[in-house]
Amino acid sequence: MTPEVWVPYCGSAPAPGDWRWNLDPILLAGLAVALLLVVWRTRGVGRLAGLAAIGVLFISFVSPLCALSSALFSARTVHHVLLVAIAAPLSARALPAFSARKAQLGLATAVQAVVLWAWHAPSLYGAALANDGVYWLMQGSLFVSAVWFWAGVRSAPAPTSVAALLAAMIAMGLLGALLTFAGQPLYGPHLLTTGPWGMTPLEDQQAAGLIMWAPAAAVYLAAALVRLGGSIGPDRPVVRVAAGTESSV
């Protein structure tokens, strides 16, 4: 049976050298509104984080990466990593901090993992590339659940945040390992699109798995180490306050 040819939101799969930009006016208008809100409602580091987040979203949805993700599952994986591990924490930093209980961060961690795994199920992934509404449901749920997670990481106590980050790292790494060691290509939309780029569908899928398994999971590990280091802090200096006695300051 001939595999179905998908035409996803970002357009048909491009050939090498076809660096096509996505100039969807609704998308561009949405990014422009987000830019105005960031400039209007944020200050200092929050503003810088918000502007950087919009830049990452521009790369993900407007640059040729959008069209390339129609051809290569590995490019789609880069797109998703930019969304959940780069744009989401930057967006969370731009938002006002809120007080999060352990249960909230635990729930956010679980929801993010479930959403990530669900949209990488072959049937749901194929549905997203066959219908623009489902495509934006995928992107929106990935992004919103990730922003919720990173906002919780930012505001929760350090031990809770580190545990959540390590759990997210494991969820990302396990999904990457599953894709890397799968014995056959799982994603119908890419069965006919990887050849011009010098890869078989299975090689493309394995590359995607390695991206999730190593650099993507490493983002969460790095964040956990930074959070842990911030909670420990530098050693406090010791000064002499009287002969034969010492005190820390």
Buried (B, 14 or more C-beta within 10 A) or exposed (E): EEEEEBEBBBBBBBEEEBEBEBEBEEBBEEBEEBBEEBEEEBEEEBBBBBBBBBBBBBBBBBBBBBBBBBBBBBBBBBBBBBBBBBBBBBBBBBBEEEEBEBEBBBBBBBBBBEBBBBBBEEEBBBBBBBBBEBBEBBBEBBBBBBBBBBBBBBBBEBEBBBBBBBBBBEBBBBBBBBBBEEEEBBBBBBBBBBEBBEBEBBBBBBBBBBBBBEEBBBBBBEBBEEBBEEEEEEEEEEEEEEEEEEEEE
